[in-house]
Amino acid sequence: MIRHGEAATLRELMQETGIIRKIIGFVDIDSEFSMTSGDLLFVTFEAEWMSGTIKPGCLLYCPRI
């Protein structure tokens, strides 16, 4: 299950920031309850920068609908 989390983490990181990283380790997992969102799960990975330049938002990477 963590492998799926790694793939999703890397994809979101690329889409949101424009940088490519390699997961090098699992750090932590935590949960919290939110009155507005319900149960939340936080998974933290350590990652090594591979390439790209940080670009806030996803203006260059999000498909236009």
C-alpha positions as CSV (number, residue, x, y, z in Angstrom):
1,M,0.0,0.0,0.0
2,I,2.9,2.4,0.7
3,R,4.1,1.9,-2.9
4,H,0.9,3.4,-4.2
5,G,1.3,6.3,-1.8
6,E,4.9,6.9,-3.1
7,A,3.6,7.1,-6.7
8,A,0.8,9.5,-5.7
9,T,3.3,11.6,-3.7
10,L,5.7,11.9,-6.6
11,R,3.0,12.7,-9.1
12,E,1.5,15.4,-6.9
13,L,4.9,16.9,-6.2
14,M,5.6,17.1,-10.0
15,Q,2.2,18.6,-10.7
16,E,2.2,21.1,-7.9
17,T,5.9,22.3,-7.9
18,G,7.5,21.2,-11.2
19,I,10.3,19.2,-9.5
20,I,11.1,15.5,-9.8
21,R,12.2,13.6,-6.8
22,K,13.1,10.0,-5.8
23,I,11.6,8.6,-2.6
24,I,14.5,7.4,-0.4
25,G,12.5,6.5,2.7
26,F,9.4,6.4,4.7
27,V,9.3,8.9,7.7
28,D,6.0,8.8,9.5
29,I,2.3,8.1,9.2
30,D,-0.3,10.0,11.3
31,S,-4.0,10.5,11.4
32,E,-6.4,13.2,12.5
33,F,-10.1,13.9,12.6
34,S,-11.4,17.1,11.0
35,M,-14.9,18.3,11.6
36,T,-15.1,19.5,8.0
37,S,-13.2,16.7,6.2
38,G,-13.6,13.7,8.4
39,D,-10.7,11.3,8.9
40,L,-7.4,12.5,7.5
41,L,-4.3,10.4,7.0
42,F,-0.8,12.0,6.6
43,V,2.0,9.9,5.2
44,T,5.5,11.5,5.2
45,F,8.4,10.4,2.9
46,E,12.0,11.5,2.6
47,A,12.8,12.4,-1.0
48,E,15.9,13.3,-3.0
49,W,15.8,16.1,-5.6
50,M,16.4,14.7,-9.1
51,S,15.6,17.5,-11.5
52,G,13.3,20.5,-12.3
53,T,12.9,24.0,-11.1
54,I,10.3,24.9,-8.4
55,K,7.2,26.4,-9.9
56,P,4.4,27.1,-7.4
57,G,1.0,26.0,-8.4
58,C,0.3,23.8,-11.4
59,L,0.0,26.3,-14.2
60,L,2.4,24.5,-16.5
61,Y,1.5,20.9,-15.5
62,C,-2.3,20.8,-15.1
63,P,-4.3,19.8,-18.2
64,R,-6.6,22.5,-19.5
65,I,-10.3,21.4,-19.6
